[in-house]
């Protein structure tokens, strides 16, 4: 099965949820955790492990052979990212940082004036985690600083995540509801939306629930930092979208300490009330899906 942890707004604690849920589910099942927040992956930090087995993320990089160019404008017209702009007479000018590597320019060129090179935009990693009798694999994606396009890197990381069989694939997405998140959560059996009891949390919760609805995904909700504000509207919004299961994690010194120490709750603070929320969540996933 595939479980995705997302939430629209950044900083709501989705990585904390993903890591602790992964540990608990891996006690009884084979599991692969994918950190698809390629701009700021931190699951390995929360697990206190060093990334290993680096592989480059390569995208197609067009090289224009101007001697073959007939200034037909086809390449510039088909480029939807603005990576190829056209001079007044139709000569193409390439802007590398805007290129998504889609290959459309090379495919439409009638004279073969665009050659397909490649460039490295980031890296994926595959790292083993083992602690307290729990073992699973973390697959991490990380793009280079300054890269404009995250969706290709998310897709490449997701491909590596699914290269090996596992009973459970757990995906930690980046913030937002754009293409990078849609690619990450697509085909999931369950989306766990992590929010917080603030107006911005409610706004972005609505956005991620709407995206889940568009993709026909079942959703559960985690209200993190419960207690810092009212979450009545969050519950009402959840019911509006047919969400049946809502979990609440209190604003807690234990959670904060676990986060900054890189010592997961479900291992180092297993008897705490906060850890029991993740234990309960894992049991419900097993009962409903496994």
ABEGO torsion letter per residue (X at the ends): XBBBBBGGBBGAGAAAAAAAAAAAAAAABBBBBBBABAABBAAAAAAGBBBBGBBBBBBBBBBBBAAABAGAGAAAAABAAGABBBBAAGBBBBBAAABAGAGAAAAABAAGABBBBBBBAEBBBBBBBBBGGBBBBBBBBBBBBGBABAAAAAAAAAAAAAABBBABBBBBBBBEABAAAAAAABGBABBBBBBBBBAAAAAAAAAAAAAAAAAGBBBBBBBBGBGABBAAAAAAAAAAAGBABBBBBBBBAAAAAAAAAGBBAAAAAAABAAAAAAAAAAAAAAAAAX
